[in-house]
Amino acid sequence: MKLIRNHTGKGKTARRVVSFAAIATSVALIATGCAGGGDTGGDGGGGGEAGAGGDMSITFIPKQLNNPYTDVVLGGGEEGAEEAGFAATEVVGPLEASASSQVSFINAETQAGTNVIVIAANDPDAVGPALEEARAAGAKIVAFDSDTNPKYRDVFISQVVAKDVALIQVQLIAEQIGGAGEIAILSATANATNQNEWIKFMEEELESNPEYADINLVAKVYGDDDDTKSFQEAQGLMQAYPNLKGIISPTTVGIAAAARYLSTSEYKGKVALTGLGLPNEMRPFVKDGTVTEFALWDPAQLGYVAAFAGKALADGDITGEEGDTFEAGELGEREVGENGIVIVGPPTQFNADNIDDYDF
Amino acid sequence: MSDTLTTAPAPTPDTSKTIAAVPKGRTGAARILLGRDAIMIYVLIAFVVYASIAIPRFASPVTVGFLLLDVIPVLLIALPMTLVIITGEIDLSVASIAGLTSALMGVLWAAGWDIGVVLLVSLLAGVVAGAFNGFLVAVVGLPSLAVTIGTLALFRGLALVVIGDNAVANFPPELTSFVTSKIGGTGIPTVMIGVVILAVFFGVLLHMTPFGRGLYALGFSREAATFVGITVNRAKFWLYVGTGSVSALAGIYWTLRYSSARSDNASGLELTVIAAVLLGGVSIFGGKGSIPGVIAGVLLIGTINYALRLGRISDVVLIIVTGSLLIASVVAPSVFDALKRWQHDRRVRRSLPQAALGTQPTP
């Protein structure tokens, strides 16, 4: 009897413990939130109520964060945004390059009242409805690096003409394997817009150009822009195709991972590797003879021009029509071409002779 | 929402524990107001209030719309997942089933099928996929963790076979705009009506039917459940059909919401779902949990995500917060249990000598 009464009495203690837990958890939550809230107060106030003055905000949404190539592009973008006169520059984005992960970031930016959204789309259509809502709310949309469906954006800032990028890689591999043999492609994700476009041009060129008649494309594999996966795919290619003469990797993550594999394997110097790479990442492999020559545009210029295009759109100087021109800071004037595409510049080829001149 | 669903006091499910642990002091209203679910709901409300005050533009119908559109797939799959985890099993293949459904939808629509037929066939694919899991777990008797890790890869692989590296985007605009449409000016997406109906269905099924109550027994002890007359295998089989079908619904929703059918849709979603279910108070060992708690868990993770994004906090912080929250939610109850046991032991130890003294016969 006594024992039971004791329990009902102790029930209060238990209740107190539980309430304490509830309060403690809430406090912890609020504390974590607070750290965030403190950060944002300033930007939110600055960026939102722009409109009239020159107090505009720009947000970059790359395919994924923490990607070395993206970091260089964004570096250029932030520099351009500052020079173009944006009051606030933000970079937000998903950690993995999946199709729909960018949508909630676009939504949040729409709600934050950003004036210009600069986006590299992981999927040309998945981001569409969200971008339309952003436009309805008054934002200007600049696509860069990887295009959205043209109806969802104002302009697209393209590295280079897609066909040129494809052709230069085919030309490089042809030179390096002596114009004949089996080659393979190590790409990013199976759905990546720009990689798939280049691969399409490469396939057409290999088929139609008689100079490449002896080159045989035997495989296309996808490393998902993931270092480990790309490394394993490169390894798998060598095992599956013992006669492989060369690999084209039109993605910076892929070429770096493949180079790392080749440099430590028996295939070093025997199997050619080319594609699109960052000079800083590829320098050791060019020096040790794993890679002879590869290509890339200056990614920083891409972000730089995108920022100026965004500013011109937001100021109403251009509308994204064919023939519109705008001033892109130190790079000079750029013209909007067919379908609202702005071309930044021709690709650069890197080899042992010139690689030390570049730092990105 | 449907949080009010189980306000009717449920009979104590854990009869097996009354002998070992301290008898529960709480009854009636106090039990509901201070239970694990209620705490989740308080935390959710506290966070929403905090975010509305601290984060500019959070308190608006736009937030409600975007936030709910984001959490609907997780919310949908979390419902049958709760039932599965309560029985002590797991289904890791849900996101892959959603991906397979999405891929199938894309291919059939591109082939010129009628959209109604496409939706029906896609849903059926989910049912079949779920039944396959159910067959292996319930009939063949394999461990669910192994089976669904296998089908996680298998279904995602099939999705790639079905649609390859293509993406189908030209779904009927009426349908895609319906999915993102809102009820009047409330900002609540129209599809939430369907989600609420499903939530009520699973809530009633779990908390108010003999089948649902039996799942708790099943989670505690398979043998005991068999002896009290629960057809264990049949129950498990239908639960997997349930997760399969609802995952297919989530896949259809995903495809139409992003108007893009791809093989990698919803990848990684299974972990988000399981994290939300565990945060909602469901025990990974089975036998414990409730639908209202899980709904609160899903909404809490969704709200934190959205608030941090609106505040432009990096996703890195976001996953750290979610992870810590999950660990805290799993550890906290164990700590309180240990605390209670310690109190109980101390009390028993203190009262025993007294009792012994009292009953000693005086010579």
Chai-1 contact restraints between the chains, C-beta under 6 A:
chainA,res_idxA,chainB,res_idxB,connection_type,confidence,min_distance_angstrom,max_distance_angstrom,comment,restraint_id
A,H7,B,G25,contact,1.0,0.0,6.0,A-B,restraint_1
A,T8,B,G25,contact,1.0,0.0,6.0,A-B,restraint_2
A,G11,B,G25,contact,1.0,0.0,6.0,A-B,restraint_3
A,A14,B,G25,contact,1.0,0.0,6.0,A-B,restraint_4
A,R15,B,L34,contact,1.0,0.0,6.0,A-B,restraint_5
A,V18,B,L34,contact,1.0,0.0,6.0,A-B,restraint_6
A,A22,B,I39,contact,1.0,0.0,6.0,A-B,restraint_7
A,A22,B,Y42,contact,1.0,0.0,6.0,A-B,restraint_8
A,T25,B,V43,contact,1.0,0.0,6.0,A-B,restraint_9
A,S26,B,V43,contact,1.0,0.0,6.0,A-B,restraint_10
A,S26,B,A46,contact,1.0,0.0,6.0,A-B,restraint_11
A,L29,B,F47,contact,1.0,0.0,6.0,A-B,restraint_12
A,I30,B,Y50,contact,1.0,0.0,6.0,A-B,restraint_13
A,T32,B,V321,contact,1.0,0.0,6.0,A-B,restraint_14
A,G33,B,Y50,contact,1.0,0.0,6.0,A-B,restraint_15
A,G36,B,L308,contact,1.0,0.0,6.0,A-B,restraint_16
A,G36,B,G311,contact,1.0,0.0,6.0,A-B,restraint_17
A,G36,B,I313,contact,1.0,0.0,6.0,A-B,restraint_18
A,G37,B,A54,contact,1.0,0.0,6.0,A-B,restraint_19
A,G37,B,I55,contact,1.0,0.0,6.0,A-B,restraint_20
A,T40,B,G311,contact,1.0,0.0,6.0,A-B,restraint_21
A,G44,B,P56,contact,1.0,0.0,6.0,A-B,restraint_22
A,E90,B,R312,contact,1.0,0.0,6.0,A-B,restraint_23
A,V92,B,R312,contact,1.0,0.0,6.0,A-B,restraint_24
A,L95,B,D315,contact,1.0,0.0,6.0,A-B,restraint_25
A,S98,B,D264,contact,1.0,0.0,6.0,A-B,restraint_26
A,A99,B,S260,contact,1.0,0.0,6.0,A-B,restraint_27
A,A99,B,R262,contact,1.0,0.0,6.0,A-B,restraint_28
A,S100,B,Y258,contact,1.0,0.0,6.0,A-B,restraint_29
A,S104,B,D70,contact,1.0,0.0,6.0,A-B,restraint_30
A,N107,B,F66,contact,1.0,0.0,6.0,A-B,restraint_31
A,A108,B,R309,contact,1.0,0.0,6.0,A-B,restraint_32
A,A108,B,L310,contact,1.0,0.0,6.0,A-B,restraint_33
A,Q111,B,R57,contact,1.0,0.0,6.0,A-B,restraint_34
A,Q111,B,V62,contact,1.0,0.0,6.0,A-B,restraint_35
A,D123,B,S260,contact,1.0,0.0,6.0,A-B,restraint_36
A,D125,B,A169,contact,1.0,0.0,6.0,A-B,restraint_37
A,D125,B,S259,contact,1.0,0.0,6.0,A-B,restraint_38
A,D125,B,S260,contact,1.0,0.0,6.0,A-B,restraint_39
A,A126,B,Y258,contact,1.0,0.0,6.0,A-B,restraint_40
A,A126,B,S260,contact,1.0,0.0,6.0,A-B,restraint_41
A,P129,B,T180,contact,1.0,0.0,6.0,A-B,restraint_42
A,A190,B,D165,contact,1.0,0.0,6.0,A-B,restraint_43
A,N191,B,D165,contact,1.0,0.0,6.0,A-B,restraint_44
A,N191,B,A167,contact,1.0,0.0,6.0,A-B,restraint_45
A,N191,B,R262,contact,1.0,0.0,6.0,A-B,restraint_46
